Structures are given as structure tokens and as C-alpha cells.
Amino acid sequence: MDVQHLLIQHPGILSDPEWIALESIEERTSRFVFDDTLLHVLADRGLVESAGESWRITEIGQRRLNERDG
């Protein structure tokens, strides 16, 4: 999956797919609709980190979610 067209090139702004992915991780959804490529993009941006078999939102990622929700 080529996620480049789904992303916004400003590091402080989440695209809709990024926000949906973070929300899914936060809610510990059992069905993640994106492939690992988006997870690695989010990890490169410091928004998530691997937690073994699963992923967790970093402090930066949680801040971005809160900013978008607010």
C-alpha cells in the first residue's frame, strides 16, 4: 500500500488515515484496516511504537490525538 498520498507533509497535522489509525490503536481494535506500512510511517513520526505483537501510542501521538479532538 502506498501511503504517501494519504499523508499530510506537516509534522504537527494528522491526516484522516493517520488519525483513524491512532484511534484504532488507542481503542485496541481487533481489526486494523491499514497495513503495516502506515504503522511504520507513524513510528517514523514518533507517534507510535512497537510493543511486541501490538503497537502503542507514544506521548507525542497522544498529544496529536488530543489536539485533533479538541
C-alpha positions in Angstrom: 0.0 0.0 0.0 1.4 3.4 -1.0 0.5 5.6 1.9 2.3 8.7 0.7 -0.8 10.2 -0.9 -2.7 9.7 2.4 -0.3 11.8 4.4 0.0 15.5 5.2 3.6 16.7 5.0 3.3 18.9 8.1 4.6 17.0 11.1 2.1 18.6 13.5 -1.0 17.8 11.5 -2.6 14.4 11.2 -4.2 13.2 8.0 -7.5 11.4 8.3 -5.9 7.9 7.8 -3.3 8.7 10.4 -5.9 9.9 12.9 -8.1 6.8 12.3 -5.0 4.5 12.7 -4.1 6.2 16.0 -7.7 6.0 17.2 -7.8 2.3 16.3 -4.6 1.6 18.3 -5.8 3.6 21.2 -9.1 1.7 21.3 -7.2 -1.6 20.8 -9.4 -2.6 18.0 -9.1 -6.2 16.9 -9.4 -5.4 13.2 -6.9 -2.8 11.9 -7.9 -1.7 8.5 -4.4 -0.4 7.4 -1.4 -2.5 6.6 2.0 -2.3 8.5 3.2 0.5 6.2 1.1 3.1 7.9 2.2 1.8 11.3 5.8 2.3 10.3 5.1 5.8 8.9 3.5 6.6 12.3 6.5 5.1 14.1 8.9 7.2 12.0 7.0 10.3 13.0 7.3 9.3 16.7 3.5 8.7 17.1 3.5 5.0 17.9 6.0 2.4 19.0 6.1 -1.4 18.8 5.0 -3.2 21.9 6.0 -6.7 20.8 3.0 -8.2 18.9 1.0 -5.0 19.2 1.5 -1.2 18.9 1.1 1.6 21.4 0.7 5.3 21.1 3.5 7.4 22.3 3.2 10.6 24.4 3.6 12.6 21.2 0.9 10.6 19.4 -1.5 11.0 22.3 -0.9 14.8 22.2 -1.7 14.8 18.5 -4.9 12.9 19.1 -5.9 15.3 21.9 -5.2 18.3 19.7 -7.3 17.0 16.9 -10.1 16.0 19.1 -10.1 19.4 20.9 
